[in-house]
């Protein structure tokens, strides 16, 4: 076969492989691609079965990265789908494993679900209506999980960090306090017995993860209404657990934390 045909064939093969890879990483299953695209959202109507809810928000400047995707979408929907599979393997939780609902705080549908999950809150923007809705949601018994939350300057990014999150939460609950949570808290014993917080894995953050909580009326003797995973990204281990990117033992520890959060939220 003439050399020019071999070269042409090789080039066509490369183009086909590249196109296939692009489709694979643009399909909304947690790949590094996306190029600013938000994965397709297919919410299911409420019917009483536990459905994981992720909060969608307008991303602040600086929060478009990892394939130029908006900060709120990172890991969606693979991270939570994998966590729901683990929940069903371990218990009679009966969670949906292939449906993850995405709702804004302003959407009244949020009030049908007992728990809400929000990530990358260093770039979380909050409207007045959203602040009022989140306050009402928590006061009516909702539980909020904050994850994938990094310090300012992470990988040279000068935006994000703790301050925007704290400012937003002060709009939700003026004067809100964030309490350090240690391993003695019931949330770490709601299913698995987690006796130390120093062995939770860090995918790409330096230092130890920091766990903080918000309590009803700023009173640690009352209900914990929000758990905050700071300087860490626990959900990255859920997202990549089926791909061999992270060690199995570390992934198991990350799943233990997620399972405990869900059991605590459903029982308090």
C-alpha contacts under 8 A as a table, 3 or more apart, distances in Angstrom:
res1	aa1	res2	aa2	distance
1	X	5	X	6.85
1	X	6	X	7.07
2	X	5	X	5.59
2	X	6	X	6.74
3	X	6	X	5.15
3	X	7	X	6.33
4	X	7	X	5.15
4	X	8	X	6.14
5	X	8	X	4.99
5	X	9	X	6.00
6	X	9	X	5.11
6	X	10	X	6.17
7	X	10	X	5.11
7	X	11	X	6.21
8	X	11	X	5.13
8	X	12	X	6.23
9	X	12	X	5.14
9	X	13	X	6.20
10	X	13	X	5.07
10	X	14	X	6.24
11	X	14	X	5.08
11	X	15	X	6.27
12	X	15	X	5.11
12	X	16	X	6.19
13	X	16	X	5.08
13	X	17	X	6.16
14	X	17	X	5.16
14	X	18	X	6.08
15	X	18	X	5.08
15	X	19	X	6.09
16	X	19	X	5.09
16	X	20	X	6.15
17	X	20	X	5.05
17	X	21	X	6.09
18	X	21	X	5.06
18	X	22	X	6.07
19	X	22	X	5.02
19	X	23	X	6.25
20	X	23	X	5.13
20	X	24	X	6.17
21	X	24	X	4.92
21	X	25	X	6.24
22	X	25	X	5.31
22	X	26	X	5.99
22	X	33	X	7.25
23	X	26	X	5.16
23	X	27	X	6.08
24	X	27	X	5.73
24	X	31	X	7.56
25	X	28	X	7.16
25	X	29	X	7.22
25	X	30	X	7.38
25	X	31	X	4.59
25	X	32	X	6.25
25	X	33	X	4.91
25	X	34	X	6.67
26	X	29	X	7.68
26	X	31	X	6.94
26	X	33	X	5.53
26	X	34	X	4.79
26	X	35	X	8.00
26	X	37	X	7.78
26	X	39	X	7.54
27	X	31	X	7.94
27	X	34	X	7.92
27	X	39	X	6.57
28	X	31	X	7.11
28	X	34	X	7.73
28	X	38	X	7.44
28	X	39	X	4.31
28	X	40	X	6.66
28	X	76	X	6.99
28	X	77	X	7.11
29	X	39	X	7.86
29	X	75	X	7.62
29	X	76	X	6.60
29	X	77	X	6.04
29	X	78	X	5.58
30	X	74	X	7.02
30	X	75	X	4.82
30	X	76	X	5.69
30	X	77	X	6.63
30	X	78	X	5.85
30	X	79	X	7.74
30	X	239	X	7.01
31	X	34	X	7.63
31	X	75	X	7.93
32	X	66	X	6.02
32	X	67	X	5.63
33	X	66	X	7.37
33	X	67	X	4.80
33	X	68	X	8.00
34	X	37	X	5.02
34	X	38	X	7.13
34	X	39	X	7.88
34	X	67	X	5.46
34	X	68	X	6.87
34	X	69	X	6.18
35	X	67	X	5.11
35	X	68	X	5.18
35	X	69	X	6.40
36	X	64	X	7.61
36	X	67	X	6.73
36	X	68	X	4.69
36	X	69	X	4.56
36	X	70	X	6.95
37	X	68	X	7.94
37	X	69	X	6.32
38	X	69	X	6.82
38	X	70	X	7.54
38	X	73	X	7.21
39	X	76	X	7.93
41	X	101	X	7.54
41	X	102	X	6.91
42	X	99	X	7.42
42	X	100	X	7.67
42	X	101	X	7.03
43	X	99	X	7.02
43	X	100	X	6.65
43	X	101	X	4.65
43	X	102	X	6.61
44	X	99	X	6.93
44	X	100	X	7.93
44	X	101	X	6.68
46	X	49	X	7.44
46	X	112	X	7.23
49	X	94	X	6.97
49	X	95	X	6.37
49	X	96	X	7.07
50	X	93	X	7.60
50	X	94	X	6.73
50	X	95	X	4.70
50	X	96	X	6.30
50	X	113	X	7.86
51	X	95	X	6.02
51	X	96	X	5.57
51	X	99	X	7.12
51	X	100	X	6.37
51	X	101	X	6.88
51	X	113	X	7.46
52	X	80	X	7.09
52	X	84	X	7.94
52	X	95	X	7.82
52	X	96	X	7.56
52	X	99	X	7.76
52	X	100	X	5.33
52	X	101	X	6.23
52	X	115	X	7.48
52	X	116	X	7.37
52	X	117	X	7.90
53	X	100	X	6.09
53	X	101	X	4.84
53	X	102	X	5.68
53	X	103	X	6.91
53	X	113	X	7.42
53	X	115	X	6.93
53	X	116	X	5.22
53	X	117	X	6.12
54	X	100	X	7.38
54	X	101	X	6.35
54	X	102	X	4.91
54	X	103	X	6.42
54	X	116	X	5.92
54	X	117	X	4.76
54	X	118	X	5.90
55	X	72	X	7.31
55	X	102	X	5.87
55	X	103	X	5.26
55	X	104	X	5.43
55	X	105	X	6.71
55	X	116	X	6.62
55	X	117	X	5.99
55	X	118	X	5.18
55	X	119	X	8.00
56	X	72	X	5.96
56	X	73	X	7.56
56	X	102	X	6.23
56	X	103	X	5.67
56	X	104	X	4.87
56	X	105	X	7.55
56	X	118	X	7.67
57	X	72	X	6.63
57	X	104	X	6.19
57	X	105	X	7.91
57	X	124	X	6.47
57	X	125	X	6.41
57	X	126	X	7.48
58	X	124	X	6.95
58	X	125	X	5.79
58	X	126	X	7.98
59	X	63	X	5.99
59	X	64	X	7.43
59	X	70	X	5.91
59	X	71	X	6.21
59	X	72	X	7.15
59	X	123	X	5.60
59	X	124	X	5.90
59	X	125	X	6.22
60	X	63	X	5.77
60	X	123	X	4.80
60	X	124	X	6.36
60	X	125	X	6.07
61	X	64	X	7.26
61	X	123	X	7.32
61	X	159	X	7.65
62	X	65	X	7.71
62	X	123	X	7.45
62	X	157	X	7.34
62	X	158	X	7.86
62	X	159	X	5.72
62	X	160	X	7.30
63	X	70	X	6.11
63	X	71	X	5.26
63	X	123	X	5.56
63	X	159	X	7.60
63	X	160	X	7.26
64	X	67	X	7.86
64	X	68	X	4.72
64	X	69	X	5.21
64	X	70	X	4.70
64	X	71	X	5.95
65	X	68	X	4.10
65	X	69	X	5.59
65	X	70	X	6.95
65	X	71	X	7.33
66	X	69	X	6.14
69	X	73	X	6.95
69	X	74	X	7.31
70	X	73	X	5.88
70	X	74	X	7.39
71	X	74	X	5.94
71	X	119	X	7.34
71	X	120	X	5.72
71	X	123	X	6.81
72	X	118	X	6.99
72	X	119	X	5.63
72	X	120	X	6.13
72	X	121	X	7.90
72	X	124	X	7.78
73	X	76	X	5.46
73	X	119	X	7.99
74	X	119	X	7.77
75	X	78	X	6.04
75	X	79	X	5.42
75	X	235	X	7.30
75	X	236	X	6.83
75	X	239	X	5.89
76	X	79	X	6.13
76	X	80	X	7.12
77	X	80	X	5.85
77	X	81	X	6.12
77	X	100	X	6.54
78	X	81	X	5.05
78	X	82	X	6.05
78	X	238	X	7.71
78	X	239	X	5.33
79	X	82	X	5.44
79	X	83	X	6.38
79	X	235	X	5.98
79	X	236	X	6.99
79	X	237	X	7.79
79	X	238	X	4.78
79	X	239	X	3.78
79	X	240	X	7.49
80	X	83	X	4.92
80	X	84	X	6.09
80	X	100	X	7.35
80	X	235	X	7.90
80	X	238	X	7.23
80	X	239	X	7.48
81	X	84	X	5.15
81	X	85	X	6.36
81	X	97	X	5.12
81	X	98	X	5.98
81	X	99	X	7.41
81	X	100	X	7.19
82	X	85	X	5.10
82	X	86	X	6.40
82	X	97	X	7.36
82	X	238	X	6.14
82	X	239	X	6.94
82	X	241	X	7.87
83	X	86	X	5.10
83	X	87	X	6.25
83	X	238	X	6.33
83	X	255	X	6.88
83	X	258	X	7.16
83	X	259	X	7.57
84	X	87	X	4.93
84	X	88	X	6.26
84	X	95	X	5.99
84	X	96	X	6.80
84	X	97	X	5.32
85	X	88	X	5.19
85	X	89	X	6.14
85	X	95	X	7.85
85	X	97	X	5.73
86	X	89	X	5.00
86	X	90	X	6.19
86	X	255	X	7.71
86	X	259	X	7.93
87	X	90	X	5.31
87	X	91	X	5.97
87	X	92	X	7.89
87	X	93	X	6.29
87	X	94	X	7.96
87	X	95	X	7.38
87	X	259	X	6.44
88	X	91	X	5.25
88	X	92	X	5.98
88	X	93	X	5.61
88	X	94	X	5.81
88	X	95	X	6.53
89	X	92	X	7.98
91	X	94	X	7.86
96	X	99	X	5.79
96	X	100	X	7.65
97	X	100	X	7.79
103	X	107	X	6.31
103	X	109	X	7.58
103	X	110	X	6.55
104	X	107	X	5.37
104	X	110	X	7.67
104	X	130	X	7.88
105	X	108	X	7.77
105	X	110	X	6.86
105	X	130	X	5.04
105	X	131	X	7.83
105	X	133	X	6.09
105	X	134	X	6.24
106	X	129	X	6.19
106	X	130	X	5.04
106	X	133	X	6.08
107	X	110	X	5.92
108	X	111	X	5.90
109	X	112	X	5.67
109	X	113	X	7.77
110	X	113	X	5.74
110	X	137	X	7.89
111	X	114	X	7.32
111	X	137	X	6.23
111	X	142	X	7.84
113	X	116	X	7.43
113	X	142	X	7.64
114	X	141	X	7.17
114	X	142	X	4.99
114	X	143	X	6.37
114	X	265	X	7.57
114	X	266	X	7.08
115	X	142	X	5.61
115	X	143	X	4.79
115	X	144	X	5.75
115	X	145	X	7.61
115	X	265	X	6.74
115	X	266	X	7.82
116	X	142	X	7.51
116	X	143	X	6.44
116	X	144	X	4.94
116	X	145	X	6.32
117	X	144	X	5.86
117	X	145	X	4.80
117	X	146	X	6.10
117	X	147	X	7.66
118	X	121	X	7.04
118	X	144	X	7.55
118	X	145	X	6.33
118	X	146	X	5.13
118	X	147	X	6.53
119	X	146	X	5.65
119	X	147	X	4.87
119	X	148	X	5.25
119	X	149	X	6.47
120	X	123	X	6.16
120	X	124	X	6.95
120	X	147	X	6.79
120	X	148	X	5.31
120	X	149	X	4.86
120	X	150	X	7.28
121	X	124	X	4.54
121	X	146	X	7.54
121	X	149	X	6.25
121	X	160	X	7.59
121	X	161	X	7.97
121	X	164	X	7.63
121	X	165	X	5.69
122	X	149	X	6.80
122	X	150	X	7.39
122	X	159	X	7.56
122	X	160	X	3.87
122	X	161	X	4.76
122	X	162	X	6.10
122	X	163	X	7.45
122	X	164	X	5.62
122	X	165	X	5.55
123	X	159	X	7.75
123	X	160	X	5.29
123	X	164	X	7.14
123	X	165	X	7.82
124	X	164	X	7.44
124	X	165	X	6.95
125	X	168	X	7.66
126	X	130	X	5.89
126	X	131	X	6.39
126	X	168	X	6.52
127	X	130	X	4.95
127	X	131	X	6.22
128	X	131	X	5.14
128	X	132	X	6.29
128	X	171	X	7.99
129	X	132	X	5.19
129	X	133	X	6.09
130	X	133	X	5.00
130	X	134	X	6.07
131	X	134	X	5.25
131	X	135	X	6.18
131	X	168	X	7.75
131	X	169	X	7.99
131	X	171	X	6.19
131	X	172	X	4.79
132	X	135	X	5.16
132	X	136	X	6.22
132	X	172	X	6.41
133	X	136	X	5.11
133	X	137	X	5.96
134	X	137	X	4.90
134	X	138	X	6.17
134	X	172	X	6.72
135	X	138	X	5.39
135	X	139	X	6.15
135	X	172	X	5.43
135	X	173	X	6.86
136	X	139	X	5.03
136	X	140	X	6.05
137	X	140	X	5.27
137	X	141	X	6.65
137	X	142	X	5.36
138	X	141	X	5.19
138	X	142	X	4.39
138	X	143	X	6.29
138	X	144	X	7.80
138	X	225	X	6.53
139	X	142	X	6.97
141	X	225	X	7.85
142	X	225	X	7.08
143	X	224	X	7.93
143	X	225	X	5.06
143	X	226	X	5.86
143	X	265	X	5.72
144	X	225	X	6.37
144	X	226	X	4.67
144	X	227	X	6.57
145	X	226	X	5.89
145	X	227	X	5.25
145	X	228	X	6.34
145	X	261	X	7.70
146	X	149	X	7.41
146	X	226	X	7.35
146	X	227	X	6.11
146	X	228	X	4.68
146	X	229	X	5.99
147	X	228	X	6.31
147	X	229	X	4.99
147	X	230	X	7.01
147	X	232	X	7.45
147	X	233	X	6.18
147	X	234	X	6.76
147	X	235	X	7.08
148	X	229	X	6.96
148	X	230	X	7.29
148	X	231	X	7.69
148	X	232	X	5.79
148	X	233	X	3.91
148	X	234	X	6.46
148	X	235	X	6.71
148	X	236	X	7.78
149	X	161	X	7.56
149	X	229	X	6.49
149	X	230	X	5.04
149	X	231	X	5.68
149	X	232	X	5.92
149	X	233	X	6.42
150	X	154	X	6.70
150	X	160	X	7.74
150	X	161	X	5.94
150	X	162	X	7.81
150	X	205	X	7.76
150	X	230	X	6.05
150	X	231	X	4.36
150	X	232	X	6.03
150	X	233	X	7.70
151	X	154	X	5.95
151	X	160	X	7.31
151	X	161	X	4.47
151	X	162	X	6.45
151	X	230	X	7.62
151	X	231	X	5.67
152	X	157	X	6.77
152	X	158	X	5.98
152	X	159	X	6.05
152	X	160	X	5.50
152	X	161	X	3.98
152	X	162	X	7.16
153	X	156	X	4.82
153	X	157	X	4.67
153	X	158	X	4.84
153	X	159	X	6.98
153	X	161	X	7.65
154	X	157	X	5.47
154	X	158	X	7.65
154	X	205	X	7.97
157	X	160	X	7.73
160	X	163	X	7.69
160	X	164	X	6.70
161	X	164	X	6.75
161	X	165	X	7.49
162	X	165	X	5.44
162	X	166	X	6.22
163	X	166	X	5.13
163	X	167	X	6.09
164	X	167	X	5.10
164	X	168	X	6.20
165	X	168	X	5.16
165	X	169	X	6.20
166	X	169	X	5.11
166	X	170	X	6.19
167	X	170	X	5.17
167	X	171	X	6.64
168	X	171	X	5.16
168	X	172	X	6.60
169	X	172	X	4.86
169	X	173	X	5.98
169	X	174	X	7.49
169	X	176	X	6.87
170	X	173	X	4.96
170	X	174	X	4.38
170	X	175	X	5.90
170	X	176	X	5.74
171	X	174	X	5.68
173	X	176	X	5.34
176	X	214	X	7.47
176	X	218	X	6.51
177	X	214	X	6.49
177	X	218	X	5.99
178	X	212	X	5.94
178	X	213	X	5.52
178	X	214	X	5.34
179	X	212	X	5.30
179	X	213	X	5.17
179	X	214	X	6.46
179	X	220	X	7.96
180	X	210	X	7.82
180	X	211	X	6.12
180	X	212	X	4.52
180	X	213	X	6.44
181	X	185	X	6.66
181	X	211	X	5.42
181	X	212	X	5.15
181	X	213	X	6.28
182	X	185	X	6.04
182	X	197	X	7.23
182	X	211	X	7.38
183	X	188	X	6.19
183	X	194	X	6.70
183	X	195	X	5.45
183	X	196	X	5.50
183	X	197	X	6.11
184	X	188	X	7.16
184	X	195	X	7.22
185	X	188	X	5.91
185	X	189	X	7.41
186	X	189	X	5.12
186	X	190	X	6.13
186	X	264	X	7.94
187	X	190	X	5.41
187	X	260	X	6.22
187	X	261	X	6.36
187	X	264	X	5.64
188	X	191	X	7.69
188	X	192	X	7.06
188	X	193	X	6.42
188	X	194	X	5.27
188	X	195	X	7.50
188	X	257	X	7.31
188	X	260	X	6.17
188	X	261	X	7.79
189	X	192	X	5.57
189	X	193	X	4.70
189	X	194	X	6.06
189	X	260	X	6.98
190	X	193	X	7.50
190	X	260	X	5.40
190	X	261	X	7.83
190	X	263	X	6.11
190	X	264	X	5.69
191	X	259	X	7.17
191	X	260	X	5.46
191	X	263	X	6.83
192	X	256	X	6.34
192	X	259	X	7.91
192	X	260	X	6.51
194	X	197	X	7.40
196	X	199	X	6.80
197	X	200	X	6.10
198	X	208	X	6.69
198	X	209	X	7.77
199	X	253	X	7.93
200	X	209	X	7.44
200	X	250	X	7.07
200	X	253	X	6.12
200	X	254	X	6.64
201	X	234	X	7.61
201	X	250	X	5.56
201	X	251	X	7.73
201	X	253	X	7.33
201	X	254	X	7.09
202	X	205	X	5.55
202	X	206	X	7.27
202	X	208	X	7.57
202	X	209	X	7.42
202	X	232	X	6.21
202	X	233	X	7.06
202	X	234	X	7.61
203	X	232	X	7.68
203	X	233	X	6.92
203	X	234	X	8.00
203	X	236	X	7.25
203	X	237	X	7.55
203	X	246	X	7.87
205	X	231	X	6.61
205	X	232	X	6.06
205	X	233	X	7.94
206	X	231	X	7.96
207	X	231	X	7.90
208	X	231	X	7.40
208	X	232	X	7.92
209	X	229	X	6.92
209	X	230	X	5.98
209	X	231	X	5.19
209	X	232	X	5.27
210	X	229	X	6.07
210	X	230	X	4.94
210	X	231	X	6.14
210	X	232	X	7.55
211	X	227	X	7.20
211	X	228	X	5.67
211	X	229	X	5.07
211	X	230	X	6.12
212	X	227	X	6.05
212	X	228	X	5.04
212	X	229	X	6.82
212	X	230	X	7.51
213	X	224	X	6.65
213	X	225	X	7.51
213	X	226	X	5.54
213	X	227	X	4.68
213	X	228	X	5.89
214	X	218	X	6.81
214	X	224	X	5.97
214	X	225	X	5.77
214	X	226	X	5.06
214	X	227	X	6.72
215	X	218	X	4.97
215	X	219	X	5.63
215	X	220	X	5.73
215	X	222	X	6.34
215	X	223	X	5.67
215	X	224	X	4.45
215	X	225	X	5.42
215	X	226	X	7.06
216	X	219	X	5.96
216	X	220	X	7.69
216	X	222	X	5.80
216	X	223	X	5.52
216	X	224	X	6.42
216	X	225	X	6.32
217	X	222	X	7.68
219	X	222	X	5.50
220	X	223	X	7.30
220	X	224	X	7.34
223	X	268	X	7.17
224	X	227	X	7.43
229	X	232	X	6.26
229	X	233	X	7.47
229	X	234	X	7.67
230	X	233	X	7.94
233	X	236	X	5.68
233	X	237	X	7.85
234	X	237	X	5.92
234	X	238	X	7.32
234	X	254	X	5.71
235	X	238	X	4.97
235	X	239	X	6.14
235	X	254	X	7.39
236	X	239	X	5.01
236	X	240	X	6.25
237	X	240	X	5.34
237	X	241	X	5.66
237	X	246	X	6.79
237	X	250	X	7.76
237	X	251	X	5.26
237	X	254	X	6.34
237	X	255	X	7.85
238	X	241	X	5.25
238	X	251	X	6.85
238	X	254	X	7.11
238	X	255	X	6.71
239	X	242	X	7.72
240	X	243	X	5.36
240	X	244	X	6.94
240	X	245	X	6.15
240	X	246	X	6.99
241	X	244	X	6.34
241	X	245	X	7.25
241	X	246	X	6.89
241	X	248	X	7.51
241	X	251	X	6.36
244	X	247	X	6.96
244	X	248	X	7.84
246	X	250	X	7.15
246	X	251	X	6.73
247	X	250	X	5.49
247	X	251	X	6.27
248	X	251	X	5.03
248	X	252	X	6.13
249	X	252	X	5.14
249	X	253	X	6.53
250	X	253	X	5.20
250	X	254	X	6.48
251	X	254	X	5.09
251	X	255	X	6.29
252	X	255	X	5.07
252	X	256	X	6.25
253	X	256	X	5.10
253	X	257	X	6.59
254	X	257	X	5.31
254	X	258	X	6.56
255	X	258	X	5.07
255	X	259	X	6.07
256	X	259	X	5.20
256	X	260	X	6.17
257	X	260	X	5.24
257	X	261	X	6.25
258	X	261	X	5.13
258	X	262	X	6.36
259	X	262	X	5.30
259	X	263	X	6.28
260	X	263	X	5.19
260	X	264	X	5.98
261	X	264	X	5.19
261	X	265	X	6.02
262	X	265	X	5.11
262	X	266	X	6.17
263	X	266	X	5.23
263	X	267	X	6.18
264	X	267	X	5.23
264	X	268	X	5.98
265	X	268	X	5.54
